């Protein structure tokens, strides 16, 4: 696959996942999705985002302003911090480094 093919395939896959997530949330069929599948998707996207930021040496918004509610953001960030064995102090240190 060429770089262009990879980009197009990723774009199509991300659109498919976004639609599937909206459908699953709307139908309240959350049990249909395994926790491991969600974890794999979040980890893969986190790796891609971090690799792109490091390569570009520039931080860009990972989501649009209205993509997640404040509650959704705090739930996700809190659990990402726990999974990485980090705390709010660690986050503050990195936040200063990146800004």
N, C-alpha and C positions, 0 to 999 in steps of 0.2 A: 504494500500500500504506500502511496506517495504521501508527502506531508499534506497536500491539498485534500487527498482522499481521507486521511485521518481526521482532518478538521471538519470535513463535511459529515463524516460518520459520527463524530462526536456531537456535532450540532443536531443531527437527526435524533441521536440517542437521548440527548438532554431534553429535547422537545417532547419525545415520547414519555420519558420519565416524569416530566412536569405535568403532562396531561393525565398520566396514570395516578399520580399523587392526588391531583384535584378530584378525580373520579372516586378514588378510595376514600378520601376524607368526606366527600359529599354523600357517599353511600353508607358511611360509618362502618365499612367493612375492614377495619384496621387489623383484625385477626388474620386476614388473608395475606398479610405481609410479615415475613419473618424478621425478628430482631437482627439476626445476623446479616440479612440482605440489606437492611437499612444501614447497619454499621459498615458494611463493605462499601456501599455507595458513598457515605459520608467520608470515609477514609480515603477513597480514591479521589474524590473531588478536593479534599483537603490537600492531598499530595500534589495534585495538578495545580491548584491555586498557589501553594507555597513555591513550587518549582518555577512557575511563571513570574511570580513576584521577585524571586531571587535572581532569575535570569535577566529580567528587565531592570532590576535594581530600582524598582518603583512600585509603590503600593497602589492598588486600584480597588474600588469597592467590590467586594465579593458578591454582593446582591444589590438590587435597586433599593432605594429608600423605603418603598412600600411593600417589598417582597415578603417581609416577616413582621409580625407584630412584636412589640416589646417583650411580651410573655414568651413567644416562640424563640426569640433571640436569647433571652436569659436562660431558658431551659436548655437550649443547644449549647451555648457557651459554658454554662455551669458543668454540664456533663462532659464536654470536651476537656475542660480543665481537670476534672476528676480523673478521667481516663488517662491523661498524661501525667498524673500525680503532680499537678501544679496548683498554686493557690493565687489569690487575688494580688498578693505582693509580687509574685513572680510575673504575673500579667502586667502589672504596673511597670516593672523593670523593662520588659520587652516593649511595652507601649511607648516608653520614652526613647528606646533605641530606634524604633522604626520611624517615629514621627520626624 
